[in-house]
């Protein structure tokens, strides 16, 4: 409660010259009388902790007054929804000095606008905003202030992420120890989700990816309906959220619990890359530089296996390694699984020659993922134009022998520390011997 109040105050300090108005999430209809499962918008959750739909938040920074608006509930709602807190109860529940009904929004804003020349209203407010007296709206500045605030996590936020990771981690270990050949991917998904739900985390941070064998090479695989075969690897990318804060964890392990030589070779390259990049993730380092480092280490590894040939720097800059590692190394993590990246002040030019989406100088309090991978993707390895372009750098005959392999990704969530290496929130085995031990049948 105090945490959210402090964040509202901090936002008010950044935008002291206008009324700040945000709209929370609304129910999204799925069909008939059924809505999709409600998830509060991340900005609203950040500033209020309120998990109910159809609310508004008004911050009057000059008078340091924060008002929560809740929908007016009648007996019809009470019959269908059960108890819904009214204004008095919501005040103590959410720690607001003022809670009103949303039909009082217009008159409240009319009074509060005196002395202000602008507003900072969320894009979602706009429909409602038309009904209230207009002031020039600086929406982009609101977005920017929220991005800046949300980028660095407070101790409370890190604690929630630690809990999301601890429980998701336990679910990953359960998956490792219980997966068997003959099962279907959705049965493994059920183990992960049941463990998380049983521990009280009711919402996943994103749809689970459970990919056996060649499916592991599909980066956003969601079918989860194939059978697990003896001798295959299983890639599972899954995380639950706690208080809205995500865990984002990937592990890849042999279905039968024992790595083959080939699996060990590929896995070791990814693991060494991930551990090196984690060790180097410190304040001042630019995320894109770590990505280039990860590409270099993966290129070295694939070269030692004879899949790539030539100068490593050329394999990285020429893009040959990207056929095996076609995604980013890291992204911000928070209320969104791909969280905000920090606002205008933090925006910077990419200091590397490699095009990368997430470019930011790491700061203490950033929570980011570290997730290198190696994949054998048909669409890339059999593409005639790519084969022509990279025929000097890639042994395609050798690579084709791996088309049944799928992929390996290892993903942990880390917190950048003021000094020294980051704090790793993820507690799932990843050393080969530890994975085999966890898989013991
Ligand atoms: Mn991720």
Boltz pocket constraint, residues with backbone or C-beta under 6 A from the ligand:
constraints:
  - pocket:
      binder: B
      contacts: [[A, 248], [A, 331], [A, 337], [A, 369], [A, 371], [A, 411]]
      max_distance: 6.0
